[in-house]
């Protein structure tokens, strides 16, 4: 049977290739101003999640360098083994303040946060009610919990309520899962409505704010209404790797909940802590989100300028999808834009549902208005008119 593993892998890859679903890693150098370089090609990136351009900000770089020189390159062990680096306290205190919560805890990544938080709270005999388009890490956390899971139609709060009416009575505890801003569609969840439903049925609401922090509601994310009032969201989680410009994940919640995570969240307990330089950069990024309103307003303004230029529905976030349907069509459009100097990713199944392959545009405070306008012109040339009209 020598070579059976290689044969298995080769067969799987050939099937992916035939379905236009094979993925490849492409060396890409990022630079300030949303610039990217692939080989000899100089491009402007409209595909990453660096919504405020902070990963290239001099203040974050200086903070990372200073912390690395002071504390070293790595953490050495998990937070409970090696001891908490002093930089964690500043990051968690600022997160709690931005989110209006009692306390916060930092995980190694957003994925690690969700696969730790959900099983720490839920188990057999409990009920999870989730939006059908939640991120893969929320699905993973739900499966690890072994709780019963029911799925409601995307952003359909009424159906979520119906599911709770049917199943809440026989469950010990109940958790509602959604994203504040959905990463592939860019639309916002009905957080206020879900919070009311959670209160009505004695359920807990977990909102993944990975694509909302730093972008909507003055940068504070989806746990607030348009007037700035805090919504009743029990569990506000997200990442430090997108608008914040660094790396890591977090949970903001009541202090006893945070203490429970320290004792029960396996992806926190058994994972090496973040490098000191990463923590320092994250704290600086959060400071800019908390204090620079003009900065946090720019991504959505750019996204809306783009949708206005193409007569699309007004952007709700920094993410704007253009659904093309067929995988090959999406890849061809992305390649055509690349030839014009724009880096835009074609999103295909299983990242998005079958038949909804798309171009996913993301907008950053680092973009210039003229870059956004030129991108819209390029899209108009590359994408067939009927698709834009449908959009």
Secondary structure, DSSP 8 states (H G I E B T S, - for coil): -TTHHHHHHHHHHHHHHHTT--------EEETTTEEEETTEEEEE-SS--TTSGGG-HHHHHHHHHHHHHH-SS--SBHHHH---THHHHHHHHHHHHHT-SEEEEES-HHHHHHHHHHHH--TT-EEEEETT--HHHHHHHHHHT-EEEEE-TT-HHHHHHHHHHHGGG-SSEEEEEESB-TTT--B--HHHHHHHHHHTT-EEEEE-TTTTTTSGGGT-TTB-TT--B---SEEEEESSSTTSS--EEEEE-HHHHHHHHHH-HHHHTSB---HHHHHHHHHHHHHHHH-HHHHHHHHHHHHHHHHHTT----SSSEEEEEEESHHHHHHHHHHHHHTTEE-EEE-TTSS-TT-EEEEEE--TTS-HHHHHHHHHHHHHHS-HHHHHH-
